[in-house]
């Protein structure tokens, strides 16, 4: 067994990737702690193993590296020696046959980078968005390279299509990139340590943080303005027309007697009554007119 790598899944169970040198295959092992004999996976019977990739004459599993994504699923990077390519494998625990990824059919595999002979010295990590990141050596160009898959935008939601992956050269200054190891910094940026074969130095690379998805803000409804009531108009009283205003009164407040041409001091009651009635009619008509216009 070669190129072992270990991680812990979402259930707290240890998971291991490794190369089976006898069968030239990538393999995977898992122990369910809750079902292990002593509760610590220290018995061979506690472990389940499965071939992930490697059928017939294919030569798989070099430089394996394992991690766990945001869903608690194991993810593995490794080198396909037969084709000279970087590959990736993932198992969806929630859909695996026995719930522990111990069947070959539980796994999906994909070629990540096929530009020349690429994929030695792989290392895998998962960033703050749950996206797998891989550092590796491009043995055609002697460069350090980097690959990333955005799970949220991948075709099947598990990065099992080559088109789901983006790759780039990180360092090409001489012979660089072997013995690489990748991790994620406190701010979400990928960081890589690796060997500079030209100068025999240890080197370090850091990238920009991969931004987390920004949720679309829920629009705040614009409150409907409360209508301002139209102020009631100030009504100017209409002065009476005629009526008592044209009738003289005596000291007691009674209508004064007036002398007519005959010398009589009796008031012309018919004329006064007619004048009052006309005045009341005009006042009444004037008041309703204003109010009716205001109501409209």
Secondary structure, 3 states (H helix, E strand, C coil): CEEEEEEECCCCCEEEEEEECCCCEEEEEEECHHHCCCCCCCCHHHEEEEEEECCCCCCCCEEEEEEECCCCCEEEEEEECCCCEEEEEEECHHHCCCCCCCCHHHEEEEEEECCCCEEEEEEEEECCCCCEEEEEEECCCCEEEEEEECHHHCCCCCCCCHHHEEEEEEECCCCEEEEEEEEECCCCCEEEEEEECCCCEEEEEECCCCCCCCCCCCCCCCCCCCCCCCCCCCCCCCCCCCHHHHCCECCCCCECCCCCCCCCCCCCHHHHHHHHHHHHHHHHHHHHHHHHHHHC
